[in-house]
């Protein structure tokens, strides 16, 4: 599914990702944990195609195709989805207008027919109900005036509608209370399938109680420094990141 | 020895100076109107056309932009009327009472000159010739009187209408200006709308050209709003690509008046829209909005003078300008608060988005406050589309041009959403979409 090989990334002459290697298989839920500043969010942005970063070497292959040669919109059409840590407010762009534009842009890029408005409404309403998103939220400008939890639910709604094959959740648990966390995790779990992979980026083990990963990777200093099963997350929760910070400093 | 100063006139100034004495006896109006014209002409003859050293024309040097003066348009032939009519597209879907001006001349066969219940219409020529009582309202807004574009219009105004609104009028009144012809001409139209106490009106103006001639257009709309009147005004400049369009809106607001105006610009090589508003009565509310979409080497100027004379007035100004290629936008907004206008609440904002590398935006907000218990604020921004927002939209699958289109529509939409009439608003949203579709 996703293979990251030897990825080195800079921003303003500072190396953020340093020869990073990572493989996520089809159907797998991989978690990335690590201290603040270890490069977790950079990794998610680079996979999605944000322009601020300079890729010095390496490649990111999705089903064998190099994502680094594609624009963010082409990556989205290939099935990449990033649930943002801080979803942006876009005043004046209606939520429904945005959802329709996004869905149809991807369908068009894949050579599929555009959705009609009633068809779109049915899909959006069904997905919104599962995520406990009230209808009046859909009538507002995208994310405008939404609480932190509402914004995260809106991200998962988009994910459910766009049906991506590779989903990145960037600190989706940040700013969520325990009830909102459960709703969001249920939404993600409902989308788990043998054809879809997830990269769950988190600072805390808490989210992984709700979205149980198949593999856990520890990131420090711009690399994956340790990989294991779900038990690794529990170990980190008990011991903290101190070991990895020291390792970082020793480099 | 005193040196003799010789004023060098441009060909345009020379032509205007020679033209007035030749035309003045043929222009409509009695002796009183003639004196009004002569006083206005005297202003131009003395000062010439305004240039960049005059502060209020700093960014739009009319003397340089208008080297030659085109001749005033003759009354159109029936063939010209038919051709112009076919070129008119704006607001055709909107059910409205219409007054059509072809080449600056009121064209009865394309108009509803009898008006309707609550709307009385008198052609300008007849109103001036008969000394119609409403024409005393000309120049009701003092701050406009010594303005050059307004003075040229006063000196040469040759067609238009005087309109009295005496009730709540449901259907919009559409002033449709259609300019045809291959040879450049000049216009000087004047429309005076007196909205009586408690009356209400939606007034829509469209200005379109069917050809590409470099017409020199000068239109003035004067609105006098009686106490508690409600007026919604929309203006669309969709003139031809070589037009030089000067336009002036004056508004005198009585007590508790609610007045909204929006000017949308997509046309003209050079345009300058001026708004002169005066709060003459207490507790009046004014919204002045603008949305300009400029490309190529277009130059569009918006100049506002909002004067609070009476207390408890509220004014809101919101201007949005989108600039592509090497186009130039100008916003000059002045809020004056006179000593008696306590509790004035004024807020003015001009925001511009530069899409290309070569565009320019000039923002000049000014506050002149002579009262001590007021709230006034102004802001101006100028920048590119937000890259983070573009990335968010693109990460959801929207190609960059489509992401830009969504953001620009949202940016302009904030100014346009003031329009309450659904059909008019939808027509303006379509104008924005068409402009954006032509970008790619």
Interface residues (C-beta under 8 A of the other chain):
Chain A: X48 X49 X50 X51 X71 X72 X73 X75 X76 X77 X81 X82 X84 X87 X88 X90 X91 X92 X93 X97 X98 X101 X102 X103 X105 X106 X109 X141 X158 X162
Chain B: X387 X388 X389 X391 X392 X393 X394 X395 X396 X397 X398 X399 X400 X402 X403 X406 X407 X409 X410 X411 X413 X414
